[in-house]
Amino acid sequence: METDIDIAEIGAHLDDAALVETVRYIGPKSKIELNAIGIITVGDLKRVGVIDAYLTIKGTGYPVTINFVWAMFAGLLGVDFHLVPPEFKEAVRAQLDKA
């Protein structure tokens, strides 16, 4: 499904050198989980990608939910958590189903 979100723009407004916890919606628990898989900076998260970060964290046994994906995307997009477009969520869910 097509979305209006340009993947190249995700996180473009953020400093790649900033610590990952500076991203809106990434709190102390999320920081610990991300740091545990080597994602320390915003640039690390952008390089690895939200979906791969989620799958890696989930694969290590951390009890993460799909809401973690929306939180990371919302933070990188600079939008309210509840404003991640439904068509974008559908596209992400389809990608996760393939993984």
N, C-alpha and C positions, 0 to 999 in steps of 0.2 A: 504494500500500500504506500502511496506517495505521501510525503509530509512537506510542510512549508519550512521545516527546520533544515538549515544548511549545516551539515556536519562539520564543515571547516570553521564555522563560527562558534561552535561549542567551546566555551571557555576563553574566547579570544579577548574578552575584556579583563581577564585575570592575569596576574603576573605569574609566569611559569615557575619562578623561583620561590614563590610564597608557599608556606607550609599548607598542606592539604586541609588542615582544620580551619583555615581562613575562608574556605568555601562555605557559603551559607548552607545550612542544613547538615553539615558534617560536624557532628558533636564529638565529645570525648570518646564514646564507645566506638563510633565509626572510625575515628582517628586511629584508635588502637588496632582495629581490624585491618585498616588499610596499611598502617605502618608494618603490621605483622607479615604482610605479603610484599613489602618493599616499596610501597607507595608512600612517599614522604612529602613530596611537593605537588603543587597543582600540575606542573609539567609532567610528573610521573603519572598522575591520573589520566591526563589527556593522552599521553603516549600509550599507556596500557589499554585505556578505554573503559568506560563504565561497565559494559557487559562482561568483558573479560575479568575485570576486578571483582565484580559480583560473583561470577562463576568460580573464580579462584578462592575467594573467601568462603563461599558455600562449600566448596570441595575440601576445605580444611576442617570443616565441622562446626564453624560458627553458625549460630541459628539466625541467618539473615532471611529477610523476606523481600518480595518484589518492591515493597515500599522503599527499601534502601536504594534500589535502582532509580526510582522516581526522585528521591532526595538528591542523589548525586547529579542526575541530569538537570534538575531544577536549579541546583547550586551553580553548575557550570553554565547554564543558560541565563542565569540571573533573573529567573522568574519565580513567582510564588509556587510552592510545591503543588498546589491544587490546580495550577494553570498549565501543567504539562499536557499538551493536546492529546485527546483520545486516540487520534489516528497514529500519533507517534507511539503511544503506549501499545497499540495493536501491532505496529511494526516491530517494536522491541520484543513483545511477547512471542511473535512469530519467530524471531531470531533465536530467542531462548529455547523455544520448542525444538529447534534444529540442533541445538548444542547438546 
